[in-house]
């Protein structure tokens, strides 16, 4: 049976077709499975990019745990998890069953938007006879609903908002048990790695970003959509998958709303989507979100509208985030509209430095660093706004958010 | 071995007791919430301040504080 080429090549309707294409689940023992995943170099595809094998090992060594497939994807600019769950539900469910075996889990959940569960996951579960019973659970439609601790809160029947750690989820998660929360794309990759091996996985991508990865490319490109690309693909090649830019660009937001603005130049188009190549920009591949910003749009205004959204998505639990993010967004909106621009700029910078690390989750820090990267990447725009000018078609003074 | 102050931000309501007891480590942000005076969010506690940090942990009206050793 020839290997499929990647995740989206394994898109089939029924379990019978899935098995015909991929064969049955391989009968690897937990330890062999974990070694194969370790050898593959697979990293988490939910955003943090943590080595999958180390996360598995932490839960496996404690035993008797819980596994959760996380398809919440609260990020508005991301649709790769939805695309994958709709196209290849059995691949994700295979990965979940394998992850459960790899860590010796006693229960399993699949957490995703309710329409995805109804249209794809529940019908798929009816066709399968997994040794472990998978409980589907609807995710909330909020930005932070997919944060690991928020997922555990949701399983506990609570509002899907982050909980304070430590202890980490791999020590004490669902019902106090060691818990593995793994992104659905990561699990689908495990389903292929278990079948075809670490070498097959490493045939795609680069040494430091092995395997394929799903990207959601949006903004000013010809064909915004989800694409499966080799790991370590350059920014320029990533945009080519989406048909290339549809108009002159000035920057790309890499990593989504918690990501970083990278100026679009002949040099940056050659940047690989890898942790190493993006480190100088304090960026990373994250969950594979790329938004192309056209030259005609004011970068500060674009960043301000995202900052306003993120401020509204704070859970209301932690003071520094609840107070800090709306105030940072207000200052950025003032700067974007040229109101008290100097003061707005200085105050935004001061507050960005004070919210990072002061909350139960990464929402304050991730949001603040997106704003800081906007102030750096669009610094010429900042100088213009101080003088009451703007390169965008909608100048300061006009409502743009 | 470092002693660090851990704040449960989901409990903290800016009562400010910790800021009064451990001013060498904490100051208040614009809204009265504890903020590292020296910019280190991991809040290491220097040895002479540990007994005051322990008092803050005991007395915090929101039970939002813990000391950890790492």
Interface residues (C-beta under 8 A of the other chain):
Chain A: X162 X163 X164 X166 X317 X318 X319 X320 X321 X323 X324 X327 X351 X353 X354 X356 X357 X358 X359 X360
Chain B: X6 X7 X8 X9 X10 X11 X12 X13 X14 X29 X30 X31 X33 X35 X39 X41 X42 X68
